[in-house]
Amino acid sequence: MTFQIIEPASDGNGFSMNPREQSARVGGHWVVWAAEPQQQGTVRLLVSEKRVPKNPVSGE
């Protein structure tokens, strides 16, 4: 499992990703917005520390 740290828009309509912030420690309180296959046997979780009203990845 790997993590991609995203910064959701405050209203949940989309997100940005800063390559320089990918080394932050992901904690148990972080929100998982999506899971994507990365390679065989590995999943990438799109996560943020901040919770927003709707899923910034799917728009739901």
N, C-alpha and C positions, 0 to 999 in steps of 0.2 A: 504494500500500500504506500502510495505517495500522496502528498498534499499540494494543491495549487491554492495559494492564498489570494482571495479576491477582495475587492473593496466595493460593496454594493452601493448603488445610488440610494440616497436617503428614502426615496419613495418605492424602492424595489424594482424600478424600471431599468434593468441592466446593471452592469458592473464594469470595473476596470481591474487591471492586474499590473502590478509594478514588479518587474523582474528582480529588482534590488531588495524587495521585501520577502522573498521566498524562503529565507533562512530562519524566519521567526519560529519560535516553538509553539506548536499547536497544542492547546490544552483541552481538557475534557468539557469545558464550557463553550467551546467553539461550535458554530452551526455548520452542519453539512448540507449544502444546497444541491449537490449532484454527485454522482459517481460515474466515471467513464473508464472503459478499459484502456490501459496504457500499453501493455504488452502481455503476452501469455503469462498468466498467473499473477498479474499486478493490476491493481485498480488505483486510479487517481481520484481523490476526493476534492471537490471544489468547496472550500471552507472560508468562513469569515468569523472574526471575533464579534462583530456587530450583527445584531438581529434587526431585520427590517420587515415591514408589513406583508410583503409578498416575495416569493422566490425570485431573485434577480437573474437566475439562469433560465428558468422556464417561463417566467412571467405570471405564474399562477399564485 
